[in-house]
């Protein structure tokens, strides 16, 4: 079966979609500080739970058109959904314990390495030198930003206390689960499921798993109009709109590349933490932010050229070549959303 290569322009637009999603995600930690009486469990449950159910509702038609492809990969769907359910609980707990900047940086900064390890183990693809250099620069910048000695405001963290250590550990768990559901969604898309159907199913099931947590912890969200507004914003803007953009981007770039680009979220979160929350960031922190931004230029997809001078991802009928900015070769060519994909289309690749 011949495959259609990814067009370089589509890869660039996919990368820009991940950038836009990362900017929206970077606002979540600051938004959560406007509801100090609400636990991180409740914030995470309403953000990812309600946002995931909204995604499933908007993708209901696409999901209904591909029941066979999704049922065939039910293990992959459940794995991604479980990661979706764990991620927000760990992420917001990390920010609550160690501060907005540290929690965001550790959670998102560890995700590209986790994504690379998952893809390396599951897809048997080699790491590429360019991606390795970009990821190391980005993670190093994120680590510098994280441990630059800034002072959290409004969190339970004190430098050197057990809460900071616990927050970092929760951040590592968040990074691992973020990478895991990104990989699962990318594998579904690579298997012939449209991006909206894949993201809607994974996040919809994950949202259902979070509903009991919201029922137990979500009472304070109704305490005032401010907390209601915070919950609504978290669910609709960064989680619903952000993950629509992320899913569109995942259909055009690899999971490891997408998680690498999403390091931008750490810079947005740190800047907002300084400007809005009042956290202090020294020169080393700004240096780390600059390193993260520099890594984006390395991780961004670039088209290869053939002797005729025409940019291409691969020749028709061959496995597509990953752009030099990519991390790992994707598991299969990806189909974008749209009416051109027939309902119940045969998957391009069988998942193990």
HELIX and SHEET records of a PDB file:
HELIX    1   1 UNK A    8  UNK A   25  1                                  18    
HELIX    2   2 UNK A   28  UNK A   32  1                                   5    
HELIX    3   3 UNK A   40  UNK A   44  1                                   5    
HELIX    4   4 UNK A   45  UNK A   50  3                                   6    
HELIX    5   5 UNK A   51  UNK A   58  1                                   8    
HELIX    6   6 UNK A   60  UNK A   65  1                                   6    
HELIX    7   7 UNK A   67  UNK A   72  1                                   6    
HELIX    8   8 UNK A   74  UNK A   98  1                                  25    
HELIX    9   9 UNK A  100  UNK A  109  1                                  10    
HELIX   10  10 UNK A  111  UNK A  123  1                                  13    
HELIX   11  11 UNK A  129  UNK A  146  1                                  18    
HELIX   12  12 UNK A  162  UNK A  190  1                                  29    
HELIX   13  13 UNK A  195  UNK A  217  1                                  23    
HELIX   14  14 UNK A  218  UNK A  222  5                                   5    
HELIX   15  15 UNK A  225  UNK A  233  1                                   9    
HELIX   16  16 UNK A  234  UNK A  241  3                                   8    
HELIX   17  17 UNK A  242  UNK A  250  1                                   9    
HELIX   18  18 UNK A  255  UNK A  261  1                                   7    
HELIX   19  19 UNK A  264  UNK A  272  1                                   9    
HELIX   20  20 UNK A  273  UNK A  277  3                                   5    
HELIX   21  21 UNK A  283  UNK A  299  1                                  17    
SHEET    1   A 2 UNK A 304  UNK A 305  0                                        
SHEET    2   A 2 UNK A 311  UNK A 312 -1                                        
END                                                                             
